């Protein structure tokens, strides 16, 4: 019930926003193909010499982002595909290992057939998201001598995720409300979701009863399994607007509620991208992402990235 009410609230809010902008912005979905890609290399650096007394650690970090939109419209049919890819690394003078700051690979494809004389479409969607590089948990490991005394403490790490582990695949039919390529809401009440993981993360000796009892599902996947299937409802909202000259706000919201287990829980994935274009080759970006998924953790996951760097537009064409 809460999920339905929240969905209705989103729809009413979106309609209200659109009504306020109706005089300013007309339908921007012409027939034909439209492609637009953007690659960005963002970086930041902090450096201190040996005589610096104010505290701090020299470090360098960089992010490489690729975003690509492919849109098609012909008569009543529309097909929108979006690729989001981001990988960030950071290294500090006092850290032994290079660390990830961001890692995301997502492809979303949405097909719609318009209902005459409305802005509603019968729709079907498929969404795939995962990560590209291994993830680690870092800790300090004590090195002991033959007598059990601590000799030194060294930095170490433990792999907790890997490439395409976990990976999420969602698909389902639904209904789409679409004002333009920059403003749309898709509701899919019968969504199937698959969670894929590598079997080595869930491997447990079945003869060890204590280990089986203490096993905690890995992203919801049970012991000695590599796949979890869920059936539920999903809502996706996309809104992009140039609020100021050369300052674009992009909002991406994905909600999912499982029908089978923990039906009162709603998985939330919200991303805000603020792109500030300096010129054709330089830009500043702010990204904030909030994730709530109790299959992964019981808390709210928060990610924020701020950077300035180079930008390059590619695959930009219309037909």
C-alpha positions in Angstrom: 0.0 0.0 0.0 2.8 2.4 0.9 4.5 1.6 -2.4 1.3 2.4 -4.4 0.8 5.7 -2.5 4.4 6.7 -3.0 4.1 6.0 -6.8 1.0 8.1 -7.0 2.8 10.9 -5.1 5.6 10.8 -7.7 3.1 10.9 -10.6 1.2 13.9 -9.1 4.5 15.7 -8.4 5.8 15.1 -11.9 2.5 16.3 -13.4 2.7 19.5 -11.2 6.2 20.2 -12.3 5.3 19.7 -15.9 2.2 22.0 -15.7 4.5 24.8 -14.5 6.9 24.3 -17.4 4.2 23.7 -20.1 4.4 27.2 -21.5 8.2 27.1 -21.6 8.9 23.7 -23.1 7.0 21.8 -25.8 7.2 18.2 -26.7 10.8 17.4 -27.6 10.3 13.9 -29.1 10.7 14.2 -32.9 10.4 11.1 -35.1 13.6 9.3 -36.0 16.8 8.3 -34.2 18.7 10.5 -31.8 22.1 9.6 -30.4 24.3 11.5 -27.9 27.3 10.3 -26.0 29.6 12.0 -23.5 32.9 10.9 -22.1 34.5 12.7 -19.1 37.8 12.4 -17.3 37.6 14.1 -13.9 40.5 14.3 -11.5 41.7 16.0 -8.2 45.0 16.0 -6.4 46.4 17.1 -3.0 50.1 17.3 -2.4 52.2 18.3 0.7 56.0 18.5 1.0 57.9 17.1 3.9 58.1 20.5 5.7 54.3 21.0 5.7 53.1 21.3 9.3 49.4 21.7 8.8 48.6 18.0 8.5 47.3 16.1 5.5 48.2 13.3 3.2 49.2 13.6 -0.5 46.7 11.8 -2.7 45.4 11.7 -6.3 42.1 10.5 -7.6 40.4 10.2 -11.0 37.1 9.3 -12.5 36.3 8.2 -16.0 32.6 8.5 -17.0 30.8 7.5 -20.1 27.1 8.3 -20.7 25.3 7.4 -23.9 21.6 8.0 -24.9 20.0 6.4 -27.9 16.4 7.4 -28.6 14.0 6.3 -31.3 10.4 7.4 -32.2 8.3 6.5 -35.1 4.6 7.2 -34.9 3.2 5.6 -31.8 6.4 3.7 -31.0 9.3 4.9 -28.9 12.5 3.1 -27.7 14.9 4.7 -25.3 18.2 3.2 -24.3 20.7 4.7 -21.8 24.2 3.5 -20.9 25.9 4.8 -17.7 29.5 3.8 -16.9 31.7 5.2 -14.2 35.0 4.0 -12.7 37.0 6.0 -10.1 40.3 5.2 -8.4 42.2 7.0 -5.7 45.7 6.5 -4.2 47.1 8.0 -1.1 50.7 8.2 0.1 49.9 6.5 3.3 47.8 3.7 1.8 49.3 0.5 0.4 46.5 -0.2 -2.1 44.7 1.7 -4.8 41.1 2.1 -3.8 37.9 2.4 -5.8 35.9 5.6 -5.3 33.1 4.7 -7.7 32.2 1.7 -9.9 29.0 1.5 -12.0 27.9 -0.1 -15.2 24.2 0.2 -16.1 22.1 -0.3 -19.2 18.4 0.6 -19.3 16.2 0.0 -22.3 12.5 1.1 -22.5 10.1 0.4 -25.3 6.7 2.0 -25.5 3.6 2.0 -27.7 1.5 5.2 -27.3 -2.1 5.1 -26.3 -3.9 7.5 -28.8 -4.6 11.1 -27.6 -2.7 10.7 -24.4 0.9 10.8 -23.1 0.6 7.2 -21.9 2.3 4.2 -23.5 2.1 0.5 -23.1 5.7 -0.4 -22.2 8.3 -3.0 -21.6 11.7 -2.5 -20.1 14.9 -4.3 -19.3 17.6 -3.0 -16.9 21.1 -4.4 -16.2 23.5 -3.0 -13.6 26.7 -4.3 -12.1 30.3 -3.2 -11.4 33.4 -3.5 -13.5 36.2 -4.1 -10.9 36.7 -6.1 -7.7 35.7 -4.5 -4.4 37.7 -4.9 -1.2 37.3 -4.5 2.5 40.5 -3.0 4.0 41.9 -3.7 7.4 45.1 -3.7 9.5 46.7 -7.1 10.0 49.0 -7.9 12.9 52.2 -9.8 12.1 53.3 -12.0 14.9 56.7 -13.6 15.7 57.3 -17.2 16.8 56.5 -16.2 20.4 53.2 -14.6 19.5 54.4 -11.0 19.9 53.3 -8.3 17.5 56.1 -7.4 15.2 54.3 -5.0 12.9 50.9 -4.0 11.7 50.5 -4.0 7.9 47.6 -2.9 5.7 45.7 -5.8 4.0 42.5 -6.3 2.1 39.9 -8.9 1.6 37.9 -9.3 -1.7 34.1 -8.9 -1.1 32.8 -8.3 -4.6 34.1 -8.9 -8.1 33.4 -8.0 -11.8 29.8 -8.8 -12.5 29.3 -10.0 -8.9 26.8 -8.9 -8.0 24.9 -8.2 -11.1 21.2 -7.3 -11.4 18.8 -7.9 -14.3 15.2 -6.6 -14.2 12.5 -6.9 -16.9 8.8 -6.6 -17.2 5.8 -5.1 -18.9 4.1 -1.9 -17.7 2.8 1.5 -18.5 4.8 4.6 -19.3 4.0 8.3 -19.0 6.3 10.3 -21.2 6.4 14.0 -21.8 9.7 14.1 -23.6 13.1 12.2 -23.7 13.9 14.2 -20.5 10.8 13.5 -18.5 9.2 10.1 -18.1 7.8 7.7 -15.5 7.5 4.0 -16.0 5.4 1.7 -13.8 6.0 -2.1 -14.1 3.7 -4.0 -11.7 5.0 -7.4 -12.8 8.8 -7.2 -12.7 11.1 -10.1 -12.5 14.5 -9.5 -11.0 17.6 -11.7 -11.1 20.6 -11.3 -8.8 23.8 -13.0 -10.1 26.9 -13.6 -8.0 30.0 -15.8 -8.3 29.7 -19.1 -6.5 33.0 -18.7 -4.6 31.3 -15.9 -2.5 28.5 -18.3 -1.4 30.5 -21.5 -1.1 29.9 -23.3 2.2 30.8 -26.9 3.2 27.4 -28.6 3.4 28.8 -31.1 5.9 29.6 -28.2 8.3 26.2 -27.5 10.0 27.6 -24.7 12.1 28.9 -22.9 9.0 25.5 -23.4 7.2 23.6 -22.0 10.2 25.9 -18.9 10.5 25.8 -18.2 6.7 24.3 -14.8 5.9 22.9 -14.5 2.3 25.3 -12.8 0.0 23.2 -10.0 -1.6 20.2 -12.2 -0.9 21.7 -15.3 -2.5 21.7 -18.4 -0.4 24.6 -20.7 0.4 26.1 -22.6 -2.6 23.9 -20.8 -5.0 24.8 -18.2 -7.6 21.4 -16.9 -8.6 18.4 -15.4 -6.8 15.0 -14.7 -8.5 12.4 -12.2 -7.3 9.0 -11.1 -8.5 7.8 -7.6 -7.7 6.8 -4.1 -8.8 9.1 -1.4 -10.0 8.9 2.3 -10.8 11.5 4.3 -12.6 11.5 8.1 -13.0 13.8 10.1 -15.2 13.9 13.9 -15.2 16.6 16.1 -16.8 16.5 19.9 -16.9 18.9 22.8 -17.7 17.9 25.0 -14.7 20.7 27.5 -15.4 22.8 28.3 -18.5 25.2 25.4 -19.0 24.1 23.8 -15.7 22.1 20.6 -16.2 20.4 18.6 -13.4 19.7 14.9 -14.1 17.6 12.8 -11.7 17.3 9.0 -12.0 15.1 7.2 -9.5 14.5 3.4 -9.4 12.2 1.7 -6.9 11.5 -2.0 -6.5 9.3 -3.9 -4.0 9.3 -7.7 -3.8 5.9 -9.5 -3.7 7.3 -12.7 -2.1 9.7 -11.7 0.8 9.8 -8.5 2.9 6.9 -7.0 1.0 6.9 -3.8 3.1 10.5 -3.0 2.1 11.2 -0.9 -1.0 14.6 -0.9 -2.6 15.6 2.7 -3.6 18.3 3.8 -6.0 18.5 7.5 -6.6 21.2 9.4 -8.5 21.6 13.1 -8.9 24.0 14.4 -11.6 24.8 18.0 -11.9 26.9 18.9 -15.0 28.4 22.4 -15.3 29.8 23.0 -18.7 32.7 25.4 -18.9 33.3 25.0 -22.6 33.2 22.2 -25.2 36.2 20.4 -23.5 36.1 21.3 -19.8 33.3 20.6 -17.3 32.7 20.3 -13.6 30.5 17.5 -12.2 28.7 16.7 -9.0 27.2 13.2 -8.5 25.3 12.0 -5.4 23.8 8.5 -5.2 21.6 7.0 -2.4 20.9 3.3 -2.3 18.8 1.3 0.1 18.8 -2.4 -0.6 18.5 -4.7 2.5 19.8 -7.6 0.4 23.2 -5.8 0.5 23.1 -4.0 3.9 20.6 -2.8 6.4 21.8 0.8 6.1 21.6 3.6 3.6 24.5 3.6 1.1 25.6 7.1 0.1 28.1 8.1 -2.6 29.2 11.6 -3.6 31.7 12.6 -6.2 32.9 16.1 -7.1 35.4 16.7 -9.9 36.6 18.9 -12.7 38.2 17.7 -15.9 37.9 17.0 -19.6 34.8 16.2 -21.6 34.3 14.8 -25.1 31.1 14.4 -27.0 30.8 11.4 -29.3 28.2 9.5 -31.4 26.1 12.6 -31.6 23.7 12.4 -34.5 20.1 12.5 -35.6 18.2 10.8 -38.5 
